[in-house]
């Protein structure tokens, strides 16, 4: 998959609530906060299953009810369509399991 141009990433981010371009411009990032640890874990489980299916794995960390996510395609040197697809799915998963607020 080819790296997207900055303008393509910026346009896509307008439709991806909560996601932003990382400081280095080579990734998209989002912080999720859930109603509980169980909800955060459920989100990560669903996202992990998709990541395996896509063979496209996020950089992420979890602390109790928070999950920090960074998506990039290392082999392309930046953001690709796979990252956007995963971000969109993660948004749905997060809503399904229970975001806080």
RAHUFEN-V896503 format. One line per field, one symbol per residue. ss: DSSP state (H for helix, E for strand, L for the rest). phi: phi as a letter, one per 20 degrees, with the letter a starting at -180 (. if undefined). A space follows every 50 residues. Layout:
ss=???
phi=???
//
This chain:
ss=LLLLLHHHHHHHHLLLLLLEELLLLLLEEEEEEELLHHHHHHHHHHHHHH HHHHLLLLEEEEELLEEEEEELELLLLELLHHHHHHHHHHHHHHHHHLEL L
phi=.efefgffffffffddgnebffgemdbdcbddcdfafgffffgfffffff gffelbdfebbccledceccdbdgfemrecgfffffffffffffffeofe n
//
